Amino acid sequence: MGQSQVLLVDDDQALLDTLTRTLRREGYLARPAISGDDALALLQQRVPFDLLITDIFLPGLLDGFALARRAREFCPGIPVIYSTGYPQVAHIRAHSAPYGEILEKPWKLDAMLTAISAALRPRPWENVAERR
């Protein structure tokens, strides 16, 4: 799925840097953001993101769930992968947030790459062009 635009959001700079480098090495166009507010600024630039990977607990006005809702305003149908160290809370707070796989930190890089591949896999009932 090379050349897919992926928005990565996490307040852990080391994790964000590592995942950004890895995805770029895998052929993805990875755009990092350190907060939900920074990610929203990227979305407002109308970059046609194909996937959002976000931590749930973020500094600023938007947590990962609020960010996912806002991302759908700019990129309807964008798949979401949530990453969190607090999976019990994540499932409770996920009410009304867009559906997305939840990966518990610390996740293995292979698990993240598998989740990304699955999230970007075309589904017969979706028109991929509508995501853009």
N, C-alpha and C positions, 0 to 999 in steps of 0.2 A: 504494500500500500504506500510505496514511496511517493513523495511530493504532496502528501496530505498535510494540510495546515492544522497544527495541534497547538492549542492554548494550554500552557502548563501554569498552574497557580499553587504556590506553596510559600509559607513564610519561613521555611527552613532553607536558607540560601544554599547550603551544601547539597541538600537533596535536589533542589531545583537545578543547580548547576550540573550535577551528575546526570539527572534525567534528560536535561536539555542536550548535553553532549551525546548521550547514548542515542537519543532519537534522531539527532542530526546525522550521526554515524550510520543509522539504519535507513536514512533517506527521507525522513520526515522533515517538514518545515516547522520546527519547534519555536514557539514564541513564549518566553518565560515572563511571569509577573509575580511579584512578591506579596501582593495583596489583592483582595477582591476589587478594591477601588482602582488599582492599576490595570487589572484585567478588563474592567468595564471601559476604561479609556481606550484600550486596544479594540474592544468590540465596537465602540463608537466610531472608530476609524473605518468601519465596514470591511475589515479583513474577512474574507469568506472562510472562517474556521470550519474544519470538518469534524473536530473532536475537542471537547473540553475535559481536561484532567484537573481536578481541584481538590485541595485540602478542604475539610469542612470548617474547621475553626481557623479563621483568618483575622488579621488586624484590619481595622477600618470599619466602614459602614456595612459592608456586604460579607456575610459568611458564604460558604460554598453553596448552600442551598439557594440563597437569594441570588447569588451570581449565576447559577444554572438557570433560574427563572428569567433573569435579565438576558442571558446569552440566547435564550430561545426567541427573544424579541428581535434580535439581530440576525440570528442563524436558526430559523425554524427547523425543528427536527434534529438539531445537533445532538449527537450522543454524548453522554456524560459518564465519566469514571470519577467516583469520589474516593479520596484517600484520607484515612484518619487513624489516629491512635486511640480513638474512643468509639469503637463500633457499636456498643450498646446504646449510647446517646445518639449516634448517627441514625439508627433505625427509628428511634422515637421522633427525632426532629425532622426526619425525611418526609413527614406528612405534607402534602401539597407541593413538594419539590419534584422536578422532573425525575423520572426513573433513571437509575444508573447503577452500575455495579459498584459495590463498596469493597475496596481493598484495605485490609487492616495493616497499619504500619507496625513493625517494619516489614514491608512486602519484599519479596524476591524480585529482582529485575526481570527474570523469565516470566513470572506471573503477571507483571505489568505489561510486558510486551505481548503476551498472549491475550490479555484483556483489551489492549489497544487494537490488535489484529481483529478480534471478535467484534469490537465496537464499530470498526470501519468496514467490516464485511457488508457488501450490499445485500439488502433484503428484498425479495421479490415484490413485496407489497409497498415498498418505498420508491419514490422517484428521487434518485440521488440529486438530480438537478434542482429539486425544490429546497435542498439544504443550503444551497448557495444563494 
